[in-house]
Amino acid sequence: ISEKPAFMGNLYSIDPEKGIFRLTHDIFPPKFCGKEKPLKYSLYDFHNHKYGVTTYAELESGTIVTLARMHFSFDKILAFKAKVLKTYQGIACRETLDLKVENPFLIEKFLIEYGHHFAMVHGDYLSDLQHLTRLFKIALEELH
């Protein structure tokens, strides 16, 4: 839908009172913002073990992203928008993003049902997901 690569990461709550969640993993796509806006990135070894490779790139604070996860039953998708607050190198996973979300307590509830691996794309694609889920007759649980 976005024609941009997605970043898959582990999503978890950091400060639900403030609506802050964290998404973290190791391989961040340099063209996450699109072909016309490649990000500067750095290569590192895997978790400081002197083997493998991980990427790190910084996203601008305030960047809007869409996160989505298919349910285990394959009949519904959970999706919501977030705003990037901060990008930094994590200890366990290289790429770590702090995100501001709406309805943080509802997202926590859905994490129990859906799991914590989410795909994230640059931009707002909720309306596109509405069309896609209608086409495939899949329910969309869209959080605002």
OpenMM code with the backbone's topology and positions (N, CA, C; nanometers):
from openmm import Vec3, app, unit

residues = "ILE SER GLU LYS PRO ALA PHE MET GLY ASN LEU TYR SER ILE ASP PRO GLU LYS GLY ILE PHE ARG LEU THR HIS ASP ILE PHE PRO PRO LYS PHE CYS GLY LYS GLU LYS PRO LEU LYS TYR SER LEU TYR ASP PHE HIS ASN HIS LYS TYR GLY VAL THR THR TYR ALA GLU LEU GLU SER GLY THR ILE VAL THR LEU ALA ARG MET HIS PHE SER PHE ASP LYS ILE LEU ALA PHE LYS ALA LYS VAL LEU LYS THR TYR GLN GLY ILE ALA CYS ARG GLU THR LEU ASP LEU LYS VAL GLU ASN PRO PHE LEU ILE GLU LYS PHE LEU ILE GLU TYR GLY HIS HIS PHE ALA MET VAL HIS GLY ASP TYR LEU SER ASP LEU GLN HIS LEU THR ARG LEU PHE LYS ILE ALA LEU GLU GLU LEU HIS".split()
positions = [
    Vec3(0.0828, -0.1192, 0.0000),
    Vec3(0.0000, 0.0000, 0.0000),
    Vec3(0.0870, 0.1252, 0.0000),
    Vec3(0.1885, 0.1272, 0.0853),
    Vec3(0.2702, 0.2485, 0.1007),
    Vec3(0.3761, 0.2628, -0.0079),
    Vec3(0.4086, 0.1528, -0.0753),
    Vec3(0.5194, 0.1490, -0.1710),
    Vec3(0.6514, 0.1889, -0.1051),
    Vec3(0.6607, 0.1643, 0.0245),
    Vec3(0.7824, 0.1880, 0.1026),
    Vec3(0.8064, 0.0629, 0.1865),
    Vec3(0.9311, 0.0348, 0.2198),
    Vec3(0.9560, -0.0823, 0.3036),
    Vec3(0.9026, -0.0622, 0.4449),
    Vec3(0.8632, -0.1716, 0.5058),
    Vec3(0.8143, -0.1688, 0.6438),
    Vec3(0.9259, -0.2093, 0.7391),
    Vec3(0.9124, -0.1673, 0.8618),
    Vec3(1.0012, -0.2089, 0.9707),
    Vec3(0.9176, -0.2936, 1.0655),
    Vec3(0.9614, -0.4162, 1.0931),
    Vec3(0.8920, -0.5013, 1.1881),
    Vec3(0.9649, -0.4916, 1.3207),
    Vec3(0.8879, -0.4728, 1.4270),
    Vec3(0.9522, -0.4624, 1.5571),
    Vec3(0.8651, -0.5142, 1.6695),
    Vec3(0.9274, -0.5218, 1.7861),
    Vec3(0.8601, -0.5627, 1.9088),
    Vec3(0.8016, -0.4377, 1.9730),
    Vec3(0.6714, -0.4362, 1.9946),
    Vec3(0.6034, -0.3197, 2.0510),
    Vec3(0.5687, -0.3463, 2.1967),
    Vec3(0.6042, -0.2521, 2.2827),
    Vec3(0.5648, -0.2646, 2.4228),
    Vec3(0.5496, -0.1275, 2.4861),
    Vec3(0.4746, -0.1260, 2.5946),
    Vec3(0.4412, -0.0024, 2.6643),
    Vec3(0.5581, 0.0425, 2.7520),
    Vec3(0.5897, 0.1724, 2.7455),
    Vec3(0.6934, 0.2312, 2.8304),
    Vec3(0.6296, 0.3155, 2.9403),
    Vec3(0.5372, 0.4034, 2.9016),
    Vec3(0.4676, 0.4911, 2.9961),
    Vec3(0.3243, 0.5100, 2.9469),
    Vec3(0.2347, 0.4175, 2.9837),
    Vec3(0.0980, 0.4252, 2.9321),
    Vec3(0.0248, 0.5530, 2.9737),
    Vec3(0.0575, 0.6066, 3.0887),
    Vec3(-0.0072, 0.7310, 3.1332),
    Vec3(0.0188, 0.8446, 3.0343),
    Vec3(0.1373, 0.8437, 2.9726),
    Vec3(0.1743, 0.9475, 2.8755),
    Vec3(0.1544, 0.9014, 2.7311),
    Vec3(0.1095, 0.7765, 2.7124),
    Vec3(0.0866, 0.7240, 2.5779),
    Vec3(0.2151, 0.6920, 2.5039),
    Vec3(0.3198, 0.6515, 2.5761),
    Vec3(0.4488, 0.6230, 2.5123),
    Vec3(0.4711, 0.4724, 2.5038),
    Vec3(0.4926, 0.4270, 2.3799),
    Vec3(0.5261, 0.2879, 2.3522),
    Vec3(0.6626, 0.2841, 2.2852),
    Vec3(0.7239, 0.1679, 2.2869),
    Vec3(0.8551, 0.1506, 2.2237),
    Vec3(0.8452, 0.0392, 2.1202),
    Vec3(0.9065, 0.0636, 2.0038),
    Vec3(0.9171, -0.0363, 1.8971),
    Vec3(1.0656, -0.0576, 1.8724),
    Vec3(1.1086, -0.1830, 1.8759),
    Vec3(1.2514, -0.2091, 1.8672),
    Vec3(1.2800, -0.3393, 1.7917),
    Vec3(1.3858, -0.3363, 1.7108),
    Vec3(1.4368, -0.4558, 1.6430),
    Vec3(1.5694, -0.4205, 1.5765),
    Vec3(1.6206, -0.5055, 1.4886),
    Vec3(1.7579, -0.4885, 1.4420),
    Vec3(1.7777, -0.4365, 1.3006),
    Vec3(1.6943, -0.4658, 1.2074),
    Vec3(1.7210, -0.4274, 1.0685),
    Vec3(1.6208, -0.3215, 1.0241),
    Vec3(1.6650, -0.1960, 1.0230),
    Vec3(1.5798, -0.0848, 0.9828),
    Vec3(1.6077, -0.0533, 0.8365),
    Vec3(1.5042, -0.0462, 0.7508),
    Vec3(1.5270, -0.0224, 0.6077),
    Vec3(1.5716, 0.1211, 0.5791),
    Vec3(1.6846, 0.1398, 0.5122),
    Vec3(1.7331, 0.2753, 0.4812),
    Vec3(1.6354, 0.3572, 0.3971),
    Vec3(1.5503, 0.2918, 0.3185),
    Vec3(1.4538, 0.3655, 0.2355),
    Vec3(1.3145, 0.3647, 0.2987),
    Vec3(1.3099, 0.3604, 0.4309),
    Vec3(1.1846, 0.3597, 0.5059),
    Vec3(1.0946, 0.4772, 0.4683),
    Vec3(1.1525, 0.5937, 0.4437),
    Vec3(1.0750, 0.7143, 0.4093),
    Vec3(1.0446, 0.7229, 0.2601),
    Vec3(1.0876, 0.6245, 0.1820),
    Vec3(1.0633, 0.6230, 0.0381),
    Vec3(1.1923, 0.6327, -0.0406),
    Vec3(1.1858, 0.5956, -0.1681),
    Vec3(1.3040, 0.5963, -0.2550),
    Vec3(1.3631, 0.7353, -0.2696),
    Vec3(1.2744, 0.8360, -0.2693),
    Vec3(1.3202, 0.9733, -0.2905),
    Vec3(1.3851, 1.0339, -0.1661),
    Vec3(1.3679, 0.9702, -0.0488),
    Vec3(1.4232, 1.0245, 0.0755),
    Vec3(1.4979, 0.9170, 0.1545),
    Vec3(1.6041, 0.8564, 0.0969),
    Vec3(1.6747, 0.7536, 0.1737),
    Vec3(1.7385, 0.8143, 0.2985),
    Vec3(1.7343, 0.7383, 0.4058),
    Vec3(1.7921, 0.7828, 0.5323),
    Vec3(1.9406, 0.7498, 0.5369),
    Vec3(2.0165, 0.8325, 0.6064),
    Vec3(2.1554, 0.7969, 0.6349),
    Vec3(2.1507, 0.6863, 0.7394),
    Vec3(2.2343, 0.5856, 0.7203),
    Vec3(2.2324, 0.4740, 0.8141),
    Vec3(2.3741, 0.4286, 0.8452),
    Vec3(2.3862, 0.3539, 0.9536),
    Vec3(2.5135, 0.2963, 0.9957),
    Vec3(2.4958, 0.1459, 1.0095),
    Vec3(2.6045, 0.0726, 0.9873),
    Vec3(2.6047, -0.0723, 1.0042),
    Vec3(2.6817, -0.1085, 1.1303),
    Vec3(2.6309, -0.2051, 1.2024),
    Vec3(2.6947, -0.2512, 1.3260),
    Vec3(2.6884, -0.4031, 1.3304),
    Vec3(2.7682, -0.4619, 1.4200),
    Vec3(2.7582, -0.6064, 1.4373),
    Vec3(2.6321, -0.6376, 1.5187),
    Vec3(2.5976, -0.7641, 1.5204),
    Vec3(2.4747, -0.8087, 1.5850),
    Vec3(2.4925, -0.8137, 1.7361),
    Vec3(2.4271, -0.7244, 1.8069),
    Vec3(2.4251, -0.7217, 1.9543),
    Vec3(2.5650, -0.7226, 2.0165),
    Vec3(2.6601, -0.6587, 1.9494),
    Vec3(2.7993, -0.6514, 1.9973),
    Vec3(2.8640, -0.7889, 2.0145),
    Vec3(2.8259, -0.8845, 1.9286),
    Vec3(2.8826, -1.0196, 1.9350),
    Vec3(2.9920, -1.0424, 1.8312),
    Vec3(3.0264, -0.9397, 1.7555),
    Vec3(3.1314, -0.9460, 1.6539),
    Vec3(3.0983, -1.0427, 1.5391),
    Vec3(2.9691, -1.0573, 1.5096),
    Vec3(2.9246, -1.1294, 1.3908),
    Vec3(2.7909, -1.0707, 1.3463),
    Vec3(2.7515, -1.1024, 1.2235),
    Vec3(2.6245, -1.0531, 1.1708),
    Vec3(2.6275, -0.9032, 1.1466),
    Vec3(2.5124, -0.8499, 1.1080),
    Vec3(2.5047, -0.7065, 1.0804),
    Vec3(2.3667, -0.6544, 1.1208),
    Vec3(2.3649, -0.5339, 1.1732),
    Vec3(2.2411, -0.4628, 1.2026),
    Vec3(2.2525, -0.3230, 1.1436),
    Vec3(2.1376, -0.2599, 1.1211),
    Vec3(2.1378, -0.1229, 1.0694),
    Vec3(2.0801, -0.0291, 1.1743),
    Vec3(2.1219, 0.0962, 1.1643),
    Vec3(2.0646, 0.2001, 1.2498),
    Vec3(2.0463, 0.3262, 1.1666),
    Vec3(1.9280, 0.3850, 1.1761),
    Vec3(1.8988, 0.5118, 1.1088),
    Vec3(1.8094, 0.5935, 1.2008),
    Vec3(1.8240, 0.7245, 1.1968),
    Vec3(1.7414, 0.8104, 1.2815),
    Vec3(1.6228, 0.8651, 1.2043),
    Vec3(1.5052, 0.8544, 1.2647),
    Vec3(1.3846, 0.9160, 1.2104),
    Vec3(1.3643, 1.0494, 1.2808),
    Vec3(1.3152, 1.1461, 1.2057),
    Vec3(1.2883, 1.2775, 1.2628),
    Vec3(1.1793, 1.2689, 1.3682),
    Vec3(1.1992, 1.3385, 1.4780),
    Vec3(1.0957, 1.3503, 1.5797),
    Vec3(0.9733, 1.4153, 1.5160),
    Vec3(0.8555, 1.3639, 1.5469),
    Vec3(0.7322, 1.4164, 1.4889),
    Vec3(0.6843, 1.3408, 1.3664),
    Vec3(0.7660, 1.2488, 1.3144),
    Vec3(0.7276, 1.1683, 1.1981),
    Vec3(0.6040, 1.0841, 1.2311),
    Vec3(0.5055, 1.0855, 1.1423),
    Vec3(0.3845, 1.0041, 1.1595),
    Vec3(0.4073, 0.8680, 1.0946),
    Vec3(0.3710, 0.7632, 1.1668),
    Vec3(0.3853, 0.6260, 1.1184),
    Vec3(0.2538, 0.5510, 1.1412),
    Vec3(0.2344, 0.4450, 1.0649),
    Vec3(0.1199, 0.3560, 1.0833),
    Vec3(0.1728, 0.2198, 1.1249),
    Vec3(0.1138, 0.1635, 1.2286),
    Vec3(0.1501, 0.0305, 1.2759),
    Vec3(0.0330, -0.0634, 1.2546),
    Vec3(0.0627, -0.1884, 1.2177),
    Vec3(-0.0430, -0.2867, 1.1941),
    Vec3(0.0062, -0.4263, 1.2292),
    Vec3(-0.0911, -0.5102, 1.2645),
    Vec3(-0.0622, -0.6491, 1.2992),
    Vec3(-0.1819, -0.7350, 1.2604),
    Vec3(-0.1565, -0.8422, 1.1889),
    Vec3(-0.2614, -0.9385, 1.1536),
    Vec3(-0.2893, -1.0260, 1.2755),
    Vec3(-0.4161, -1.0523, 1.3010),
    Vec3(-0.4565, -1.1405, 1.4104),
    Vec3(-0.4200, -1.2853, 1.3751),
    Vec3(-0.3994, -1.3674, 1.4761),
    Vec3(-0.3645, -1.5083, 1.4551),
    Vec3(-0.4702, -1.5828, 1.3739),
    Vec3(-0.5949, -1.5384, 1.3814),
    Vec3(-0.7047, -1.6029, 1.3090),
    Vec3(-0.7080, -1.5649, 1.1610),
    Vec3(-0.6278, -1.4671, 1.1217),
    Vec3(-0.6203, -1.4161, 0.9842),
    Vec3(-0.7521, -1.3563, 0.9345),
    Vec3(-0.8393, -1.3153, 1.0264),
    Vec3(-0.9657, -1.2556, 0.9835),
    Vec3(-0.9801, -1.1095, 1.0269),
    Vec3(-0.8757, -1.0547, 1.0881),
    Vec3(-0.8803, -0.9139, 1.1279),
    Vec3(-0.7393, -0.8585, 1.1452),
    Vec3(-0.7317, -0.7262, 1.1327),
    Vec3(-0.6051, -0.6537, 1.1453),
    Vec3(-0.6245, -0.5415, 1.2464),
    Vec3(-0.5282, -0.5250, 1.3330),
    Vec3(-0.5253, -0.4123, 1.4259),
    Vec3(-0.4328, -0.3064, 1.3671),
    Vec3(-0.4767, -0.1814, 1.3624),
    Vec3(-0.3937, -0.0744, 1.3052),
    Vec3(-0.4167, 0.0562, 1.3799),
    Vec3(-0.3101, 0.1351, 1.3888),
    Vec3(-0.3189, 0.2670, 1.4515),
    Vec3(-0.2016, 0.3521, 1.4067),
    Vec3(-0.2175, 0.4826, 1.4231),
    Vec3(-0.1100, 0.5771, 1.3918),
    Vec3(-0.0336, 0.6093, 1.5191),
    Vec3(0.0903, 0.6535, 1.4998),
    Vec3(0.1728, 0.6994, 1.6114),
    Vec3(0.2627, 0.8117, 1.5613),
    Vec3(0.3193, 0.8826, 1.6557),
    Vec3(0.4146, 0.9888, 1.6233),
    Vec3(0.5485, 0.9519, 1.6864),
    Vec3(0.6557, 0.9589, 1.6070),
    Vec3(0.7894, 0.9276, 1.6577),
    Vec3(0.8334, 1.0390, 1.7523),
    Vec3(0.8691, 1.0013, 1.8739),
    Vec3(0.9213, 1.0971, 1.9708),
    Vec3(1.0734, 1.1013, 1.9674),
    Vec3(1.1333, 0.9803, 1.9577),
    Vec3(1.2789, 0.9711, 1.9668),
    Vec3(1.3255, 0.8414, 1.9018),
    Vec3(1.4413, 0.8464, 1.8381),
    Vec3(1.5060, 0.7278, 1.7826),
    Vec3(1.6432, 0.7166, 1.8470),
    Vec3(1.6798, 0.5973, 1.8901),
    Vec3(1.8132, 0.5792, 1.9473),
    Vec3(1.8557, 0.4335, 1.9356),
    Vec3(1.9835, 0.4112, 1.9604),
    Vec3(2.0370, 0.2754, 1.9551),
    Vec3(2.0066, 0.2052, 2.0865),
    Vec3(1.9372, 0.0935, 2.0756),
    Vec3(1.9017, 0.0183, 2.1945),
    Vec3(2.0129, -0.0753, 2.2376),
    Vec3(1.9947, -0.1323, 2.3535),
    Vec3(2.0942, -0.2252, 2.4079),
    Vec3(2.0765, -0.3633, 2.3453),
    Vec3(1.9539, -0.4148, 2.3458),
    Vec3(1.9299, -0.5473, 2.2891),
    Vec3(1.9093, -0.5381, 2.1383),
    Vec3(1.8149, -0.4576, 2.0957),
    Vec3(1.7905, -0.4385, 1.9530),
    Vec3(1.8468, -0.3036, 1.9107),
    Vec3(1.9080, -0.2986, 1.7947),
    Vec3(1.9790, -0.1783, 1.7498),
    Vec3(1.8859, -0.0590, 1.7295),
    Vec3(1.7785, -0.0779, 1.6534),
    Vec3(1.6875, 0.0331, 1.6214),
    Vec3(1.5771, 0.0391, 1.7265),
    Vec3(1.5692, 0.1496, 1.7967),
    Vec3(1.4698, 0.1665, 1.9022),
    Vec3(1.3993, 0.2994, 1.8830),
    Vec3(1.2665, 0.2951, 1.8776),
    Vec3(1.1870, 0.4165, 1.8589),
    Vec3(1.0867, 0.4307, 1.9721),
    Vec3(1.0813, 0.5484, 2.0313),
    Vec3(0.9757, 0.5801, 2.1264),
    Vec3(0.8653, 0.6495, 2.0492),
    Vec3(0.7426, 0.6011, 2.0675),
    Vec3(0.6271, 0.6463, 1.9905),
    Vec3(0.5180, 0.6988, 2.0825),
    Vec3(0.4528, 0.8035, 2.0393),
    Vec3(0.3367, 0.8578, 2.1104),
    Vec3(0.2127, 0.8026, 2.0419),
    Vec3(0.1247, 0.7396, 2.1206),
    Vec3(0.0038, 0.6788, 2.0662),
    Vec3(-0.1196, 0.7333, 2.1372),
    Vec3(-0.2333, 0.7227, 2.0696),
    Vec3(-0.3628, 0.7500, 2.1319),
    Vec3(-0.4132, 0.6174, 2.1895),
    Vec3(-0.4977, 0.6209, 2.2882),
    Vec3(-0.5566, 0.5006, 2.3486),
    Vec3(-0.4529, 0.3976, 2.3946),
    Vec3(-0.3536, 0.4384, 2.4740),
    Vec3(-0.2479, 0.3447, 2.5135),
    Vec3(-0.2985, 0.2232, 2.5912),
    Vec3(-0.3994, 0.2407, 2.6755),
    Vec3(-0.4477, 0.1270, 2.7543),
    Vec3(-0.5231, 0.0268, 2.6672),
    Vec3(-0.5899, 0.0755, 2.5640),
    Vec3(-0.6563, -0.0138, 2.4696),
    Vec3(-0.5522, -0.0908, 2.3877),
    Vec3(-0.4445, -0.0240, 2.3497),
    Vec3(-0.3372, -0.0926, 2.2766),
    Vec3(-0.2772, -0.2021, 2.3638),
    Vec3(-0.2540, -0.1726, 2.4924),
    Vec3(-0.2014, -0.2756, 2.5832),
    Vec3(-0.2928, -0.3977, 2.5855),
    Vec3(-0.4239, -0.3747, 2.5916),
    Vec3(-0.5209, -0.4842, 2.5920),
    Vec3(-0.5095, -0.5659, 2.4629),
    Vec3(-0.4992, -0.4970, 2.3492),
    Vec3(-0.4902, -0.5668, 2.2207),
    Vec3(-0.3576, -0.6419, 2.2054),
    Vec3(-0.2504, -0.5962, 2.2682),
    Vec3(-0.1227, -0.6676, 2.2610),
    Vec3(-0.1368, -0.8088, 2.3168),
    Vec3(-0.2194, -0.8238, 2.4185),
    Vec3(-0.2420, -0.9565, 2.4766),
    Vec3(-0.3089, -1.0477, 2.3739),
    Vec3(-0.4034, -0.9932, 2.2997),
    Vec3(-0.4768, -1.0727, 2.2005),
    Vec3(-0.3979, -1.0937, 2.0712),
    Vec3(-0.3294, -0.9898, 2.0233),
    Vec3(-0.2638, -0.9932, 1.8925),
    Vec3(-0.1173, -1.0377, 1.8967),
    Vec3(-0.0487, -1.0120, 2.0051),
    Vec3(0.0954, -1.0333, 2.0109),
    Vec3(0.1677, -0.9010, 1.9945),
    Vec3(0.2993, -0.9028, 2.0033),
    Vec3(0.3753, -0.7771, 2.0079),
    Vec3(0.4566, -0.7449, 1.8826),
    Vec3(0.4587, -0.8305, 1.7819),
    Vec3(0.5308, -0.7991, 1.6581),
    Vec3(0.4404, -0.7181, 1.5651),
    Vec3(0.4818, -0.5947, 1.5347),
    Vec3(0.4034, -0.5060, 1.4493),
    Vec3(0.4873, -0.4596, 1.3314),
    Vec3(0.4208, -0.4420, 1.2179),
    Vec3(0.4842, -0.3792, 1.1018),
    Vec3(0.4556, -0.2298, 1.1098),
    Vec3(0.5557, -0.1489, 1.0775),
    Vec3(0.5413, -0.0034, 1.0819),
    Vec3(0.5840, 0.0538, 0.9480),
    Vec3(0.5017, 0.1443, 0.8933),
    Vec3(0.5358, 0.2136, 0.7694),
    Vec3(0.5319, 0.3643, 0.7923),
    Vec3(0.6089, 0.4351, 0.7124),
    Vec3(0.6178, 0.5810, 0.7188),
    Vec3(0.4907, 0.6422, 0.6613),
    Vec3(0.4222, 0.7260, 0.7394),
    Vec3(0.3028, 0.7948, 0.6913),
    Vec3(0.1746, 0.7398, 0.7515),
    Vec3(0.0643, 0.8005, 0.7127),
    Vec3(-0.0693, 0.7622, 0.7597),
    Vec3(-0.1383, 0.6802, 0.6508),
    Vec3(-0.1579, 0.5517, 0.6774),
    Vec3(-0.2195, 0.4617, 0.5799),
    Vec3(-0.3467, 0.3962, 0.6324),
    Vec3(-0.4105, 0.4566, 0.7322),
    Vec3(-0.5311, 0.3966, 0.7881),
    Vec3(-0.6452, 0.3905, 0.6868),
    Vec3(-0.6653, 0.4967, 0.6094),
    Vec3(-0.7747, 0.4924, 0.5107),
    Vec3(-0.7453, 0.3894, 0.4016),
    Vec3(-0.6195, 0.3748, 0.3638),
    Vec3(-0.5829, 0.2718, 0.2652),
    Vec3(-0.6093, 0.1319, 0.3209),
    Vec3(-0.5806, 0.1131, 0.4495),
    Vec3(-0.6082, -0.0162, 0.5122),
    Vec3(-0.7581, -0.0449, 0.5178),
    Vec3(-0.8392, 0.0589, 0.5352),
    Vec3(-0.9848, 0.0401, 0.5329),
    Vec3(-1.0278, -0.0189, 0.3989),
    Vec3(-0.9763, 0.0364, 0.2907),
    Vec3(-1.0105, -0.0140, 0.1568),
    Vec3(-0.9599, -0.1570, 0.1367),
    Vec3(-0.8377, -0.1822, 0.1783),
    Vec3(-0.7786, -0.3151, 0.1619),
    Vec3(-0.8564, -0.4208, 0.2396),
    Vec3(-0.8910, -0.3908, 0.3639),
    Vec3(-0.9625, -0.4902, 0.4445),
    Vec3(-1.1035, -0.5160, 0.3902),
    Vec3(-1.1670, -0.4133, 0.3344),
    Vec3(-1.2978, -0.4348, 0.2707),
    Vec3(-1.2831, -0.5268, 0.1493),
    Vec3(-1.1794, -0.5023, 0.0699),
    Vec3(-1.1551, -0.5823, -0.0497),
    Vec3(-1.1343, -0.7298, -0.0150),
    Vec3(-1.0580, -0.7553, 0.0918),
    Vec3(-1.0271, -0.8928, 0.1312),
    Vec3(-1.1241, -0.9498, 0.2344),
    Vec3(-1.2267, -0.8708, 0.2693),
    Vec3(-1.3271, -0.9140, 0.3673),
    Vec3(-1.2626, -0.9538, 0.4995),
    Vec3(-1.1748, -0.8660, 0.5455),
    Vec3(-1.1075, -0.8815, 0.6743),
    Vec3(-1.1516, -0.7645, 0.7614),
    Vec3(-1.1768, -0.7899, 0.8881),
    Vec3(-1.2153, -0.6823, 0.9797),
    Vec3(-1.0939, -0.5949, 1.0116),
    Vec3(-1.1172, -0.4663, 1.0267),
    Vec3(-1.0115, -0.3730, 1.0659),
    Vec3(-1.0455, -0.3172, 1.2030),
    Vec3(-0.9594, -0.3444, 1.2994),
    Vec3(-0.9730, -0.2846, 1.4320),
    Vec3(-0.8795, -0.1647, 1.4325),
    Vec3(-0.9383, -0.0505, 1.4051),
    Vec3(-0.8619, 0.0738, 1.3890),
    Vec3(-0.8733, 0.1557, 1.5173),
    Vec3(-0.7600, 0.1879, 1.5754),
    Vec3(-0.7590, 0.2647, 1.7001),
    Vec3(-0.7255, 0.4097, 1.6713),
    Vec3(-0.7994, 0.4987, 1.7318),
    Vec3(-0.7736, 0.6431, 1.7165),
    Vec3(-0.7358, 0.7018, 1.8500),
] * unit.nanometer
topology = app.Topology()
chain = topology.addChain("A")
for resn in residues:
    res = topology.addResidue(resn, chain)
    for name in ("N", "CA", "C"):
        topology.addAtom(name, app.Element.getBySymbol(name[0]), res)
